[in-house]
Amino acid sequence: MLFGLKNSPENKIESIQAFGIVYFTLKLQGMVIMEDYHLRHKIHVVINYVLTNIFYYSSFIIQLLYVDNLRQLLENIPMNMCLTACSIKFLVILRLRPSLIEMNKQLKRLDSRPMTDKQKDKLRKEIKFCRVIFQQQLAVQDVANDSIGVLYLCILSAHLQIIMERFADIHHDPEKTEEESLQDFIRCLEDHRVIMDLFEIIQKTLSFTIFIQFITSILVFSTAGVVYLRFSPSSTETAAVFIFMVAEISEIYPSCYYSNKFMEKTDQMVFMLYSSNWMDLSPKYRKYLIIFMQMTQEKKIILAGKQIPITLTTFMSVMKAMYTVLTVMNPSE
């Protein structure tokens, strides 16, 4: 039976392995994801932030004072906007460091729950996928700030799928009392609540960072496009502009994709519950099941800036906004 399985030490699952690269980059910046945040860590993060985001950033601001023409101005503005956005996003994540620690604790709790070998393999694939998918992001720009919420959503989607399968596996078992069967259901409810609590934490993290990135990507993409359209860049400059524009798109797509994926998983919850063998269970159990189905009908959507749904539809709207702003900045003769 599903609920009789245990995670043996040699078959242990650790979801937080998916964030190894992200946490390593954060550690280099002085942001250590652990409860004992010592004074040396605080000094490290302050020195890093001052040197990287203030001193280094100031050199780009100073360059704006010495531009000679419109082309030089347009070439400098995108980098300044990217650095500003990166600085703000890092401060947002730094402020939510205690929430990340709590999320990791809850993920360990979900990892300790009984799973079939097939479910463990699915979760391992998601962890492995998260460890390699953002290598491009790491090479391009600001991996920790842009990836951390996305990776958590990816892992939560995998855990939510496992819980849905656990719900579907609950059925009348002659070897169990009604109370024991009800306890299986309650454990699933508790784990579902953990995932929803983690979702709310991600909402706080991703909401502001992706909102900043939406605006930044639109402005940077459009400004870089104007450099290409209004002037005659060399082949090297053209390649650099192209890579820069693609990088801005790649920064927002993962957030929209995995937010949309998690929303779809939550939409499937009611169907999964209805597809279970609930007719064989006691009236008391069915009553609890109906109440839970009513509670899970609300869509779980992350809102950028608490206003804009982060979905694939929004991604296409941002792409359209990029083109619109580019058209406005470079009107046809």
N, C-alpha and C positions, 0 to 999 in steps of 0.2 A: 504493500500500500504506500501511497505517496507520503502520508504523514508519519510513516514509520521509518523513513530514511533519515540518515544522519550524515553530516559532512565530516568525514574522517580527516585526520591531519594531513595525510598524503593526498587527499582529494579536495583540499580546502580552496574556497573561492575568496578572492579579495578584490572587490570592485574598485577600490581606490588605486589599484595598480594602473588603471586607465589614465590616471592623472599624473603619472610619473614625470613626463617631460614638462608639463605645466608647473608642477610644484618645484621642479629643479630650477626652472627659470625664475620663479618667484623667490626661491631661496637665494639665488644669486643677487637678487634685488633687495634682500634683507627681510622679505616677508616669509617667515617660517610658519607653516600650518601646524602648530602644536600649542597646547595650553600654556606651557612654561615659556612665555615670551620674555626673555631676559633683556636686561638693559643693553647688552652688546648688540642684540638684534635690532632694537629700536635705533641705536646709534648708526648701525649699518644701513638701515632703510632710509634714515634721514640724510646721511652722507651721499648715498646712491641717488636719492631723489634730487638733492641739491646739485650734484655734479652733472647728472644726466639730463634732468628736466629743467634746470634753471641755467646753469653755466653754459652747457652745450646748446640749449634752446636759444639762449640769448644771442649766440653767434648768428643764428638764422634771422633773428629779429633785426640785428644790426645791419645785416646785408640788405634788408629792405630800405634802409636809409641811404644806400649808395647805388641804387638801380639807376640806370641811364635811360631806359626806354620801357615801353609796355611789355615787350617780350621778356625782359629780365624780371619784371614785376610778376608776370604770370608764371614764370618758372620757379620763383621763390615762394609764392603764396601757397601752393599745394603742400609743400613740406612743412611750412609753418602751421597750417591747419591740422595736418596729421599729428605733429608733435603736441599741439594743444589738446587734441582729442585723446592721445595716448596718456598724457599727464593726468587728465581728468578721470579717465577710466581706471587708471591705477589707484588713484585716491579712493574711488568708489569701492573697488575690490579690497583695498587695505582696510577700509572702515568696516567691511563685512567679514573680516577674518574670523571673528568668533563664530559666525554663522557657518562658515566653511568647516570649522572644527566639529560643530554639532552635526552637520550633514554627513561627515565621514563616520561619526559614531553610529548614526542611524543606518548607513550603508553596511557597516559591519554587522549590525543586527539583522538586516535583511539577508546578508550572506550566510548567516548561521542557521537560517530556516531550512527545513528539509526540501530537497530538490531531487528530481530524477536525473539520471546521467544525461539524458537528452537536454534537459533544461540547463544543466551545468555547462554542457558543450555550447549551447546558445549564448550563455552569459560570457563564457570564455572568448567566444568569437567577437562579441561586442567590445570586450576589454581589449583584445588584440587590435581590433579595428580602430578604437580610440587612440591607441598608442602609436599608430602609423599614419592615420588619415591626415593629421595636421603637420606633417613634415614640410609640405609646401608652405603652410602658414608660418611655420617656424623660420623658413628661409626668407619669407617675404617681409613679415612685419608683425610685431606685437603679439606673439602667440598666446601668452598667458592671459592678457586682457580680453582678447577676442574669443578664446577657446574654452575657458573654464566653465562658463554656463552651458555651452553647447555639449561638452563632454558629459556633464552631469545629466543633461536631458537624455543623452544617448543611453547611459547606463540605467537611468530611471525607467525608460521605455522598456528595456529588457527585463527589469525586475517587475514592472507592471504586467508584462506578458506572462511571466511565471505565476504571479498571483492570480491572474485570470484563469490560468490552467488549473491552479489549485482549487479555485471556486468550482470550476466545471467538474473536477474529480470527486467532489463531495457527493455522496450518495448514501442510501440506506444500507447499513452494514449490520447484519444480524449479530455479529460478534461484539458490537459496541452498543452501549446504552444510548438513549436519546441525549443525555447530558454530555456524553463524550463526543458525539457527533456535533452537538452544538458548540462545544469548545473548539473543535476544528474550524468551524465557521467563524467563531470569534477571533481566533488567531489570524485568519485571513483578513478579517475586518481591521485588526490592529495594524497589520503590515500595510494594508491599503492606506490607512490613516497616516502612517509614517511617510509613505511616498507622497501623499498630498501635502504633508508638512514640508517635505523637502522641496516640492514644487513651489510652495509659497516663498521659500528662501531664494530659490533660483529666480523667481519673479522679481524679487527686490534687487538681485544682482544684475540680471540680464536686462531688465527693463530700462535702466538708465544708460548702461554701456551701449546697448544696441541703438537706442535713440540718438545718442551722440554719434555713433558710427553711421547711421542713416544720413544724418545731416552732413557729416564730414565726407562721406563717400560721394554724395551728390555734388558737393562743391568742388572736391578734388578732381573727380572724374571730368566735370564740365570744364574746369580751369585747364587741366592737362589737355583736354580735347581742343580748346581754343588755341593753345600753343601750336598744335599740329595743323590746325586749319588756317590760321591767320599768317603763319610764317612758313618758312621752307627749311625744316630741320634736316639734318644729315641722317643717314641710315642708322647710325648709332643712337642719335637723339630720338629718332622715330621708334626704335626698338625699346628704348628706355620709357618713353611715353606710353607705349602699348602695354609694357609690363606693369607700369604704375596703375594704369586704368583697370587692367585685369585683376591686380592685387586688391583694389578697392571693391570690386565686385565679389571676389572670393572671401572678403572679410565679412560680408553680410549674408551670403547665401547659406552657409552652414547653420547659422542661428535660425533663419527662416525655415529651413528644411526640417531640422530636428524639433523645433517648436511645433511645426505642422504635424510631424510624425507622432509626437506625444499626444497632441489633441485627437488624432485619429484613434490612438490606443484607448483613450478615455471614452471615446464614443462607442467603442466595441464592448465596453464593460457590461452594459445592460443586456446586450445580445448574448454575451457569454453566460451571464447569470441565468437568463431565460432558457438557454440551451442545456443547462445542467439538469440532473435528475431530481429536480425539486418536487415533482409530483409524488415521489416515493417517500418523502420526508414528512415529519409530523406537522400538524397545523401551526404549532408554535414556531417551528423553524421557518415555515413558509411565510409567516407574518413578518418575521425579522428580515427575510429575504426581500419581500415587497418594499418594506421601508428603506432598505439599503438601495434597491433599484431606483426608488424615487430620489434618493439623495445623490446618486451618481449620474443623473440625467443632465446636469449642468456641464457645459463645455469648459475645459480647462485650457485657456488661451493666455499666453504671456503677452502683455501689452507694453509696447515701447513707449516710455514716458507716461505710462498709465493711460494712454489714449489710443495708440495704434496697434492693432493685432499683429503679432509677428508670425506670419504665415507665408506660404509660397505666393499667394495672391499679392501680399504686401511687397514681396521681393520684386515682382513684375511691376508694381506701381512705382517702386524706387527706381527701377531701370528706366521707366517712362519719364520720371522726374529728372533723371540724369540727362536724357535727351532733350527734354523741354528747356532746362536751364542752359544747356549747351547752345541750343538754338537762340535763346534770348541773349546770351553773351556774345554770340557770333551771328548777328542778323545777316541775311543775304543782301547783297548789294542791289 
